[in-house]
Every structure is written in structure tokens, then in C-alpha cells.
């Protein structure tokens, strides 16, 4: 047998480690040997390696047994990260845009990248863990001017938004698994996620396009994956599973945990056991079912609540795997809560796996789905577990669980999405003859992304060794205009800025209030409560007003004059709308 054809898969669980060796045979995975062993003490918690030496010791023992039984040398292994280690986060990104701008694919990609950054930062702030692999994300909704829309491309508006569900895997989880298998003398050739591995063998390809929930019910946790249109859109975990059922039996019958576990798993109609007081008991399977029924109902309720939380509604079907999925009446309870027909909630075991060629007895029941899935996933995905790419000459490592893109690489280095937005020059906002006017800044040049020298975008797929280069765009010039240029555009002759007349060289500023008059020789003022039109000059002094009013002056008395409520002199310059008071 050629060792290059051998597939060695390990399912490193919280309590049990399962090792499977097999080969591909006519499109099926043929199992050659199986070994499983429990951890001697708690070395794993919730799918994460806590004691590398203890986990490595179990892995090494399984490896040696498999090597001895097949007379081969095992150097590479396929593994999976536990679904309970995954973190799913909802995030929303919003952006104000120019109402005349037609929304492009680049605008949408940049918005999604910003949402992905928000999701990652939220996870980091909640958990305190600073490094994550991006597993994937799915768009829940797009919005245009606060209204839901199917596709933003080509539309115009003042605000765009996107809501996503993003999933991340802590670096520590992956590094812990790698360290344990390396210490056992193995090198990881392929890594996947347990929910993906389970889906690959538990759910037939023809129904993966449906909205499905896969629930892996183990001892300590129930791990949930929700798929839609062939992709997993969310992962979650309920910290309630088989152990809670076992504890209810132990409490009721006053037994130790191991005895209660045997009672729970027994398939006999009549079960005999001794309690902690060494008193012998004899009970029926029906009695056990009655005792655990309330806890089974609680488990079903918690699972369904989590499914609804991330799916928003009941899925089309629910598939149950894992050692505790065989709990009596669990499928019926889930079907009832989700309002599904009972045949839409199915417990999957290896008998339903058509791609499996196995004649042994070690692998059985729904608890064997995940280890078989890891091996089969490695068989059909002959690719590296991680890829290395460079971004602006900085080399990074990316989790290759799916087809990674430029966006995944940028998230891995915490790239600021604002650097990919076209930076237009600042607009000039003024009030012209009482109306708001916006003078646009110059359009900036967009940033460009290259992969191996070829023009690319955020959704471009990347491969091992690719070189990503980002060329920054140039910001456009800020809007600027002089009074003379504005007069020319408006075909006016006289310009006032903030109630003061200015010359043609005045540079208009943001927020200026501007009045443009077509006739330089005429404007209206108020004299002693009456409107008076001044004509014939480009500029008027206070003294000029006496030429336009019928007022007899006393040569022996200086009139009292006010301009806009203040004492005035004959040489004060007048402006349109001035209020003048003259008392003789």
C-alpha cells in the first residue's frame, strides 16, 4: 500500500479521541482501521486544548496502535476545530454617500469589509481574545436610505447600509490542536471545522441548498450550524447537552456519574444498578424516559431558541448528530417547538452515510458522523490547510477553510477599510440668495488592488504564494471659488458676503451667506419705517439718503441719525435692507 494514498483523520473531542485510517475507493471512503481512547483526565475543555502534553499522549497512543495494526508509518493527519469554539457575530455598517453617485460593486465590497471589521472588533471586545481567523460571513440585509433592498448596485441615495453574520475562530484553538499533534510526531495536512465535516457526510448534496440546521449534541455542549443555499451562514453553541441528562439520573437515583451514564445509554428493557449506598435497583427503560423527559424538553427548547436567534425563523429541516442525539423524544420535542413535521427532524448515523465503506463495529451511531466526516472532507478537498500570501511585502497566514479572498487577507491584518474609499475633495456649502448651494470638491482617484500584478478587487480569490499590492488613491482637491467666479456664473454685478460687499478676489468660505444683485445701481433701505429705493450709484453713503427722501432740515440743528439702531455718521456705507432713523 502506498502511504501517499492513506488518509489519517483524528477527531480530538473533549472526552474521547477517535483515529481513523482509510483510503479512497471508487469515490467512497474505505475504513481500514479505527482506534479510540478517552482522555485520562480533563485535558480538553469545550473543544479547546488545555493540556498539550496530555492530549499529545493520547494521540500518540492511537497513532502507534493504528501503525501496528496496518504495519505502516503515519506522519500526516487531518483534524477539525470544534464548532463550539467558533464565534458568530452580527454587525451593521452604514455610510453616507453623494446622492448623485451611482452605487458600484466596489462601494458594496468596501461596505461589507467595514461590517466585517466591526464584527471582529465586537468579538475582540467581548472575549478579550485579540487574534481570530475569519471563517466566513453572510449578508443578511442591504439598506438604501434606511429601507431594505435586495441589491444596492446601480442605485442612488444618501445612505447605504449592510447587516452581516460573521464567524471567527480563535487562533489559540487552532494553535493548540497543531501543537498537540506535532508533539505526537504528526504534521497537519488538512484542517476543517467539525460542523462542515458533519454536513459533508450527514446531509445529502441534493438538499444542502435548503435552509437546514445541523446540531451536534455531545456531552457538554450542543453545537449548531445553520446552512442556506449551500453555505453555512451561522454557528452557535448551547452549553447544555448529554451531561445534564446524566446528572438528572444521578440525582434521582443517587448514583455516581458513571453509573448514571450507563443507565442513560442502556438499551435494555430492564436495567439493574447499585446506588452510592450500595443498594441494588431494578428499573425499566420507560421509567428512565419519564425521569429525563423534563431535561430533554429543556435541551430541545435551548437548541430551538438558538436556531431561531441566528436563522430568524424555523429552518426547513433539522439534522441531529453526536452521541447525545439519541435521547428519547428529543426529535419529537424539537419538531414540536419549531412547528415542523416529525420527519423533518432526523437523527443521522453512519448507516445513512452512502459514501462510507466500513464493515467493522467500532464506528456506530450518530457519534461517528464527525470523525468519518473529517476523513471524507480531507479526501474530497486535497488542499493546504493554510496558505501564505503577502500584502505590501508583509507575509501572513490565512485559514484555508473556504476559498479565501483578498478581503480575508485584509481582515487578517486589521486593514482599515477607510483606506479603500475614494477620497473626494471637501465640498463648499454656502447660502446663495437664500438657497443652500453645494459646490462639489474634485473627485479623487480610487485605490487599486493587484494580485500578482493583475488588477483585482476585494472578492478576488487568492492562493498560496500570491502577492497582494494596494496602491493608494489620491484625494481630490477641495472645492474653491472666488467672488468673481461666482458673479460670472450667476451673471451678477454686485456681491455681498455676510452682509458686507466684497471685491472679485474674495475667496468664498464654507458657510458664507451670499447675496448677488444683478443691478449695481439700485437697492432698498428703510427710512423712518418706509422703504426707499436708492438708484444711480454703485455705492451709497448715509448722506446720500437725503437725496431720496422728502425731509426738511433745520440748518441750525444737526439731525439725530441711526443706522440699524446705532448712532450713524454721514460717511457710513449703506447696504441693502439697512434700517435708517433720522430725527430733526
Secondary structure as UniProt FT lines:
FT   HELIX           3..5
FT   STRAND          7..12
FT   STRAND          16..25
FT   TURN            26..27
FT   STRAND          28..38
FT   STRAND          44..45
FT   TURN            46..47
FT   STRAND          48..49
FT   HELIX           52..70
FT   STRAND          76..81
FT   HELIX           83..85
FT   STRAND          86..96
FT   TURN            99..100
FT   HELIX           105..127
FT   STRAND          132..144
FT   TURN            145..146
FT   STRAND          147..149
FT   TURN            153..154
FT   STRAND          159..170
FT   HELIX           171..183
FT   TURN            184..185
FT   STRAND          187..193
FT   HELIX           194..202
FT   HELIX           205..207
FT   TURN            208..209
FT   STRAND          212..217
FT   STRAND          222..228
FT   TURN            229..230
FT   STRAND          231..238
FT   HELIX           242..253
FT   HELIX           257..265
FT   STRAND          270..274
FT   TURN            276..277
FT   STRAND          280..284
FT   HELIX           285..311
FT   STRAND          317..321
FT   HELIX           323..326
FT   TURN            328..329
FT   HELIX           330..338
FT   HELIX           342..344
FT   STRAND          345..347
FT   HELIX           350..352
FT   TURN            354..355
FT   STRAND          356..357
FT   HELIX           366..368
FT   HELIX           369..380
FT   STRAND          386..391
FT   TURN            392..393
FT   STRAND          394..399
FT   HELIX           406..412
FT   TURN            413..414
FT   HELIX           417..420
FT   STRAND          428..432
FT   TURN            433..434
FT   STRAND          435..439
FT   STRAND          448..451
FT   TURN            452..453
FT   STRAND          454..456
FT   TURN            458..459
FT   TURN            464..465
FT   STRAND          467..471
FT   HELIX           483..490
FT   STRAND          494..497
FT   TURN            498..499
FT   STRAND          500..501
FT   TURN            504..505
FT   TURN            510..511
FT   STRAND          513..517
FT   TURN            520..521
FT   STRAND          522..527
FT   TURN            528..529
FT   STRAND          530..535
FT   HELIX           542..547
FT   TURN            555..556
FT   STRAND          560..563
FT   TURN            564..565
FT   STRAND          566..567
FT   TURN            570..571
FT   TURN            576..577
FT   STRAND          579..583
//
